[in-house]
Amino acid sequence: MSEGGFESDFSGGKVAVIGSNGRMGRMLCTRFKAAGYDVAEIDQPLTNTSLSAGLSGASVVLLCIPAAAFVTVLHQIGSILQSPQVLVDITSVKVQPMHQMQHAYNGPIVGTHPLFGPDPKADEVRVAVTPAEGTDEKHVAMVEDLFARIGCEPFRTTAEAHDEAAALIQGLNFITTVSYLATLAHKDEITPYLTPSFQRRLDAAKKMMTEDAELFEGLFEANPSSHDAVRSFRNMLNIAAGGDINVLVERALWWWRENSNTGGVRH
C-alpha cells in the first residue's frame, strides 16, 4: 500500500534502467531482479536500437544518469517513450530535472532521490518521491511500491522542498568543507600543529574532494536553492565574526537536545 493509499499491482513487471553500469544503476538492477522484476539493463553506447529494445514493454523507465546528461538522453528517448510508461529519475536535485523530463515527455513522470549511496546500510534506505503535476496517483504509487519492494522507505514531497533541503544538507556540507580546506591550504607552517580531530575531518572529506568534487559542483550549480543556503551560512559566520559564539553554540545544541529522547536525529 502506498503512502497515498493506492494499492499498486506492479509486482514482477518490467523496469528499464538507463545507466545500468553505474554504481547506483548496478545496485538497483540487482535489487530489482531479486524482487522478481524483469530488468532491462541499458548503458553506453545508447543507440536507437538498444533503447527501443530495452524500453519496449517497460512499465517504468528509470534514469540512473548524472543531471548533466539529462538533456542528451531525454532527447534520445523522447520519441521512444509511450504513455503510460512512467519516467523516473534518481538525481540528487529535482526542480531542474523535473522540468527537463516534463519538457521531453507528456506521460507520467515521478522524480525520486534515494538518500543513500550504492552500498547502503539497512537503516539508510529512504527515498524522496516528487511526482510531476498531473501524474496520476496510480503511477506515483507504482513507483513507491517499486522502491518499497526492494527494501526502501519512500516518502512523498515536492521538488522545491527537496531542493531546499538538499542545498542545506548536501550542498552546504560540500561548500563549507571546500572553503575550510581551501583556507588552510598552502600553509606549510601549520602542519606541525595538526591534531587527530583535524586528521579525522580530513579523512572524512577525502572521497568528497578527490573523487566526487565534480559531481558536487554540478549539483550545487543545478540546485536553485544553493545560493540561499550559502547566504544562510554566511549569516552564521557574521555572528561568529561579531564574537557572539555562545549564540551559535546554543543554536547548534538543538541537534542533541531535540533528539535526546529518540537516540539520534529524527527522520
Buried (B, 14 or more C-beta within 10 A) or exposed (E): EBEEEBEBEBEEBBBBBBBBEBEBBBBBBEBBBEBEBBBBBBBEEBEEEBBEBBBEEBBBBBBBBBBBBBEEBBEBBBEBBEEEBBBBBBBBBBBBBBEBBBEBBEBBBBBBBBBBEEEBEEEBBBBBBBBBEEBEEBBBBBBBBBBBBBEBBBEBBBBBEBBBBBBBEBBBBBBBBBEEBEEEEEEEEEEEEEEEEEEEEBEEBEEBBEEEBEBBEBBBBBBBBBEEBBEEBEEEEEBEEEEEEEEEEEEEEEEEEEEEEEEEEEE
